[in-house]
Amino acid sequence: MNITAAYTDLYQITMAQVYFETKPNGRAVFDYYFRHNPFKSGYSIFAGLEDVLTSLETLKFSSSDMTYLKAKGFESDFLDYLENFSFKGSIYSCQEGDVVFPNRPILQVEANIIEAQIIETFLLNILNFQTLIATKASRIKYSAKDGVLLDMGLRRAHATGGYYASRAAAIGGFDSTSNVKAAEDYAIPSTGTMAHSFIQSYEDELQAFRDFAKVRPDNCVLLIDTYNTLKSGLPHAITVAKEMEERGERLLGVRLDSGDLAYLAKKTRQILDDSNLGYVKIVVSNQLDEYVIKSLKEQGAPIDIFGVGTNLVTGKPDAALAGVYKLAAFNDTPRIKLSENIIKTSLPFKKQVYRMIDDNGMFYGADAIAIHSETKVSKMEHPFDITKSLELNRFKHEPLLNQVMKDGKRTIPVRTVAEIAEYSQLRLKQLPNEYKRFQNPHIYKIGLSSQLKKERDALINLHKF
Amino acid sequence: MNITAAYTDLYQITMAQVYFETKPNGRAVFDYYFRHNPFKSGYSIFAGLEDVLTSLETLKFSSSDMTYLKAKGFESDFLDYLENFSFKGSIYSCQEGDVVFPNRPILQVEANIIEAQIIETFLLNILNFQTLIATKASRIKYSAKDGVLLDMGLRRAHATGGYYASRAAAIGGFDSTSNVKAAEDYAIPSTGTMAHSFIQSYEDELQAFRDFAKVRPDNCVLLIDTYNTLKSGLPHAITVAKEMEERGERLLGVRLDSGDLAYLAKKTRQILDDSNLGYVKIVVSNQLDEYVIKSLKEQGAPIDIFGVGTNLVTGKPDAALAGVYKLAAFNDTPRIKLSENIIKTSLPFKKQVYRMIDDNGMFYGADAIAIHSETKVSKMEHPFDITKSLELNRFKHEPLLNQVMKDGKRTIPVRTVAEIAEYSQLRLKQLPNEYKRFQNPHIYKIGLSSQLKKERDALINLHKF
């Protein structure tokens, strides 16, 4: 499947037809944000922006899309419009890889409302998923500390979504991927070991190891649990490691893929060390996630490399980030969506978000949301609790939403996955550790400028019943 | 991203190189199966086969794949092999849409081992995901009974995996999708309503409804919860419905997307009926899954159409089906993989699976696995419990694995999603209801022919420590 403008929900096109016939020149501002961090995390890692910008620059309805939409019964004037459709709007966004938080805009689209609606589904689809996976990857990196992380989830990923999962995992801190296509297109280091089937295809395990090491001596990792880890796989691997030494080569590692990984890693380390193979690394895999890795670390398991699959690429257990795209202004008039749950009430106006930076260059733990036209925000107020506010004059104010697209063309240089991943690590260093812990992480504050709060409350009063 | 042969794990190519240099003509049989039904379901719906066959017929490494692999340092002889790579093997499979169960082969690949390895990741990626989603969809259909089901999950799907999710949802029993691209390519009915942003773009809700109904009177569904469902949205929708009647048109429905759906649906139904709008349907959405729908049904909520999104397309809470691909034979010799957990021991030999059909044409609840060459299976034995066996002579034996590809070309006609969905419903009718309930469903039996069990146990003894 190629991504075309038909990668959308039908209602976007239906609504677009109504706009086309009733107010074709309406200008809209939409906010992209989410209401909760995934995984009960104290932060999220924003990912997917480069893919969005790249696709938006060339997004069209294909000729087969047009044939389909014609058959759906859309009017010919409107079909002509769709045939010539392109996105010609502006986008303001946080940097990809930044540490972001709930309930403040991460990205704003300012465009003709028809264009803004047609791209909504694609934009949500890419940003929601990659932000989910980059966040999961970041948490796994946090628990693995200096352990090397390998993404190997493609076989359990959601079909071709696995391609984007591998990209987002690299942004979140994974060192390499097994996914050849993603590695190729996104310049992510690719690595891999061997499968049980390789060993099974031989009459005996030792010969399988020997053949593999002879043909692929570089970065050779032997999988040692096909028959019995300690009684068969490890002794055979040691034999091969010694044979490699005679050829002037070095076995990179052995991989454990079943059983009690903490126990087996310790035993394996000890036996390798006793065999003067202290340089042979231990790779583990098998249903790892941030909690299993944290437990392995706490047990002192001497593991060098963690291979993570299903739990990473599917973003288990959440499986989705529920990011939304809400109308904030139409033809320069602020717009609001109410809800029975006041927390879900949307924020009107084109906005800016300021991050408060303390004297040490660290995040203070507060983002202030203001109307875009405000020049000075000296205080932020809690969105709903009138007893709470924060003076902001003592902080450096970093504006987070910067223009990345204008008139449908990107205005920032292309950034590689490696550059985005590096930026993400720098930003994470600015985030105090209490936001990173897994148990009840500290809650990062959100506040509204006094003007935004006043104007929002007036709109609530206008629409409430 | 286009699907090419590089949509694989790097280790498949690494292993392929070793095979290429040491035993390039090895013939392998691999089994595809999974060990547990997802969602604690009593059955699964097999999906994804058509996509696999279609891709396999033309799967190649692209020129950019070859450039990448050359840069990875693979040898030139082997690169020549990859440049000319195509899948030339055979596939034996259950029919797509069939009701399937754990721990018996659903599909077998018989091919040169290099080809069989290179396609492994792609095959698992497509079958695991679509089987997961088709099973979820089937469960949702079971709880919705005669309610109409609309897939609207694309914005929360795993990037382009959403395309395959919509296909699998249709196979599992969904009536339509919001996903235009999937609808177009797979001939799935597409439907949609309107978004809150549409209403917010107007000064008042009534005018928004009026414009929409005028431009799109066919299949018009008005979203009534933007400001207040019962005090604003519903009265406005009734006004527009009456105006439509004057034009000889009919409002199709109103949609509830927040609040207590059971309460609001009952109230809405009553008010619509009191307004002589008994024909206006009630559509609900908002974090639905099989359990929420079951509860709404039990409460007697008068809902006609259920829109299901995130929980469907992400296969929550499981998020993955852990299907595996295990070597069963190599060069006509049976192969086994042991495990510390005996249940995970693989089954050797090229095999056939027979489903037992009773006198009424219903599934008896037992699939028997035999070595492919066995002609008569009169008894099946429990895989591990020597006290249990079942006489099979009284049943009709339906062979489930039939050839679908030979020499890399499909041997069965193309089947549309609609045909597969229809077949799936017929097969579900043959499955007794006790396998369909959500709480502790009846466990469908698996058994081995006496010969397969004897041969497997001999192989276990050969490799055990």
Chai-1 contact restraints between the chains, C-beta under 6 A:
chainA,res_idxA,chainB,res_idxB,connection_type,confidence,min_distance_angstrom,max_distance_angstrom,comment,restraint_id
A,M1,B,Y163,contact,1.0,0.0,6.0,A-B,restraint_1
A,A6,B,V180,contact,1.0,0.0,6.0,A-B,restraint_2
A,A6,B,K181,contact,1.0,0.0,6.0,A-B,restraint_3
A,Y7,B,K181,contact,1.0,0.0,6.0,A-B,restraint_4
A,T8,B,V180,contact,1.0,0.0,6.0,A-B,restraint_5
A,D9,B,L154,contact,1.0,0.0,6.0,A-B,restraint_6
A,D9,B,S178,contact,1.0,0.0,6.0,A-B,restraint_7
A,D9,B,G192,contact,1.0,0.0,6.0,A-B,restraint_8
A,L10,B,S178,contact,1.0,0.0,6.0,A-B,restraint_9
A,L10,B,V180,contact,1.0,0.0,6.0,A-B,restraint_10
A,L10,B,S190,contact,1.0,0.0,6.0,A-B,restraint_11
A,L10,B,G192,contact,1.0,0.0,6.0,A-B,restraint_12
A,Y11,B,G192,contact,1.0,0.0,6.0,A-B,restraint_13
A,Y11,B,T193,contact,1.0,0.0,6.0,A-B,restraint_14
A,Y11,B,M194,contact,1.0,0.0,6.0,A-B,restraint_15
A,T14,B,G192,contact,1.0,0.0,6.0,A-B,restraint_16
A,T14,B,R216,contact,1.0,0.0,6.0,A-B,restraint_17
A,M15,B,M194,contact,1.0,0.0,6.0,A-B,restraint_18
A,M15,B,F198,contact,1.0,0.0,6.0,A-B,restraint_19
A,V18,B,D211,contact,1.0,0.0,6.0,A-B,restraint_20
A,V18,B,F212,contact,1.0,0.0,6.0,A-B,restraint_21
A,V18,B,V215,contact,1.0,0.0,6.0,A-B,restraint_22
A,E21,B,V215,contact,1.0,0.0,6.0,A-B,restraint_23
A,T22,B,D211,contact,1.0,0.0,6.0,A-B,restraint_24
A,Y68,B,E184,contact,1.0,0.0,6.0,A-B,restraint_25
A,T121,B,L154,contact,1.0,0.0,6.0,A-B,restraint_26
A,T121,B,R155,contact,1.0,0.0,6.0,A-B,restraint_27
A,L124,B,R155,contact,1.0,0.0,6.0,A-B,restraint_28
A,N125,B,L154,contact,1.0,0.0,6.0,A-B,restraint_29
A,N125,B,R155,contact,1.0,0.0,6.0,A-B,restraint_30
A,I126,B,A159,contact,1.0,0.0,6.0,A-B,restraint_31
A,N128,B,R156,contact,1.0,0.0,6.0,A-B,restraint_32
A,F129,B,H158,contact,1.0,0.0,6.0,A-B,restraint_33
A,F129,B,A159,contact,1.0,0.0,6.0,A-B,restraint_34
A,L154,B,D9,contact,1.0,0.0,6.0,A-B,restraint_35
A,L154,B,T121,contact,1.0,0.0,6.0,A-B,restraint_36
A,L154,B,N125,contact,1.0,0.0,6.0,A-B,restraint_37
A,R155,B,T121,contact,1.0,0.0,6.0,A-B,restraint_38
A,R155,B,L124,contact,1.0,0.0,6.0,A-B,restraint_39
A,R155,B,N125,contact,1.0,0.0,6.0,A-B,restraint_40
A,R156,B,N128,contact,1.0,0.0,6.0,A-B,restraint_41
A,R156,B,A320,contact,1.0,0.0,6.0,A-B,restraint_42
A,H158,B,F129,contact,1.0,0.0,6.0,A-B,restraint_43
A,H158,B,H158,contact,1.0,0.0,6.0,A-B,restraint_44
A,H158,B,G161,contact,1.0,0.0,6.0,A-B,restraint_45
A,A159,B,I126,contact,1.0,0.0,6.0,A-B,restraint_46
A,A159,B,F129,contact,1.0,0.0,6.0,A-B,restraint_47
A,A159,B,G161,contact,1.0,0.0,6.0,A-B,restraint_48
A,A159,B,Y164,contact,1.0,0.0,6.0,A-B,restraint_49
A,T160,B,T160,contact,1.0,0.0,6.0,A-B,restraint_50
A,T160,B,G161,contact,1.0,0.0,6.0,A-B,restraint_51
A,G161,B,H158,contact,1.0,0.0,6.0,A-B,restraint_52
A,G161,B,A159,contact,1.0,0.0,6.0,A-B,restraint_53
A,G161,B,T160,contact,1.0,0.0,6.0,A-B,restraint_54
A,G161,B,G161,contact,1.0,0.0,6.0,A-B,restraint_55
A,Y163,B,M1,contact,1.0,0.0,6.0,A-B,restraint_56
A,Y164,B,A159,contact,1.0,0.0,6.0,A-B,restraint_57
A,S178,B,D9,contact,1.0,0.0,6.0,A-B,restraint_58
A,S178,B,L10,contact,1.0,0.0,6.0,A-B,restraint_59
A,V180,B,A6,contact,1.0,0.0,6.0,A-B,restraint_60
A,V180,B,T8,contact,1.0,0.0,6.0,A-B,restraint_61
A,V180,B,L10,contact,1.0,0.0,6.0,A-B,restraint_62
A,K181,B,A6,contact,1.0,0.0,6.0,A-B,restraint_63
A,K181,B,Y7,contact,1.0,0.0,6.0,A-B,restraint_64
A,E184,B,Y68,contact,1.0,0.0,6.0,A-B,restraint_65
A,S190,B,L10,contact,1.0,0.0,6.0,A-B,restraint_66
A,G192,B,D9,contact,1.0,0.0,6.0,A-B,restraint_67
A,G192,B,L10,contact,1.0,0.0,6.0,A-B,restraint_68
A,G192,B,Y11,contact,1.0,0.0,6.0,A-B,restraint_69
A,G192,B,T14,contact,1.0,0.0,6.0,A-B,restraint_70
A,T193,B,Y11,contact,1.0,0.0,6.0,A-B,restraint_71
A,M194,B,Y11,contact,1.0,0.0,6.0,A-B,restraint_72
A,M194,B,M15,contact,1.0,0.0,6.0,A-B,restraint_73
A,H196,B,K337,contact,1.0,0.0,6.0,A-B,restraint_74
A,S197,B,L327,contact,1.0,0.0,6.0,A-B,restraint_75
A,F198,B,M15,contact,1.0,0.0,6.0,A-B,restraint_76
A,Q200,B,L327,contact,1.0,0.0,6.0,A-B,restraint_77
A,Q200,B,R335,contact,1.0,0.0,6.0,A-B,restraint_78
A,Q200,B,K337,contact,1.0,0.0,6.0,A-B,restraint_79
A,S201,B,F330,contact,1.0,0.0,6.0,A-B,restraint_80
A,D211,B,V18,contact,1.0,0.0,6.0,A-B,restraint_81
A,D211,B,T22,contact,1.0,0.0,6.0,A-B,restraint_82
A,F212,B,V18,contact,1.0,0.0,6.0,A-B,restraint_83
A,V215,B,V18,contact,1.0,0.0,6.0,A-B,restraint_84
A,V215,B,E21,contact,1.0,0.0,6.0,A-B,restraint_85
A,R216,B,T14,contact,1.0,0.0,6.0,A-B,restraint_86
A,Y227,B,L338,contact,1.0,0.0,6.0,A-B,restraint_87
A,Y227,B,H463,contact,1.0,0.0,6.0,A-B,restraint_88
A,N228,B,F465,contact,1.0,0.0,6.0,A-B,restraint_89
A,K231,B,F465,contact,1.0,0.0,6.0,A-B,restraint_90
A,G259,B,E340,contact,1.0,0.0,6.0,A-B,restraint_91
A,T310,B,A320,contact,1.0,0.0,6.0,A-B,restraint_92
A,T314,B,A319,contact,1.0,0.0,6.0,A-B,restraint_93
A,T314,B,A320,contact,1.0,0.0,6.0,A-B,restraint_94
A,K316,B,A319,contact,1.0,0.0,6.0,A-B,restraint_95
A,A319,B,T314,contact,1.0,0.0,6.0,A-B,restraint_96
A,A319,B,K316,contact,1.0,0.0,6.0,A-B,restraint_97
A,A319,B,A319,contact,1.0,0.0,6.0,A-B,restraint_98
A,A320,B,R156,contact,1.0,0.0,6.0,A-B,restraint_99
A,A320,B,T310,contact,1.0,0.0,6.0,A-B,restraint_100
A,A320,B,T314,contact,1.0,0.0,6.0,A-B,restraint_101
A,L327,B,S197,contact,1.0,0.0,6.0,A-B,restraint_102
A,L327,B,Q200,contact,1.0,0.0,6.0,A-B,restraint_103
A,F330,B,S201,contact,1.0,0.0,6.0,A-B,restraint_104
A,R335,B,Q200,contact,1.0,0.0,6.0,A-B,restraint_105
A,K337,B,H196,contact,1.0,0.0,6.0,A-B,restraint_106
A,K337,B,Q200,contact,1.0,0.0,6.0,A-B,restraint_107
A,L338,B,Y227,contact,1.0,0.0,6.0,A-B,restraint_108
A,E340,B,G259,contact,1.0,0.0,6.0,A-B,restraint_109
A,H463,B,Y227,contact,1.0,0.0,6.0,A-B,restraint_110
A,F465,B,N228,contact,1.0,0.0,6.0,A-B,restraint_111
A,F465,B,K231,contact,1.0,0.0,6.0,A-B,restraint_112
